[in-house]
Amino acid sequence: MIPMQPGQVASMVRMVTGTRPDEIGCDECFEQLDRFADLHLAGKSAAEALPLVQDHLDRCGDCREEFELLLASLRFETGDQL
């Protein structure tokens, strides 16, 4: 077994202590991502409508990247490059 570095241990502790009982995982986030993006693009508060999705996007870089790619794709399709 490879020993862990002090920074790795601290990072794992932060992840564990930062979990919440009402979190969603990547699969559930992905299922709701299109709705979240539609609300966002409509100028509505997607974070208020789907707070668990927002929380997950704040914590998960992979899902955040998927969201950003989805937004870019939807903006391209509609011609809205903002």
Secondary structure, DSSP 8 states (H G I E B T S, - for coil): -----HHHHHHHHHHHHT--TT---HHHHHHHHHHHHHHHHTTS-HHHHSHHHHHHHHH-HHHHHHHHHHHHHHHHHHT---
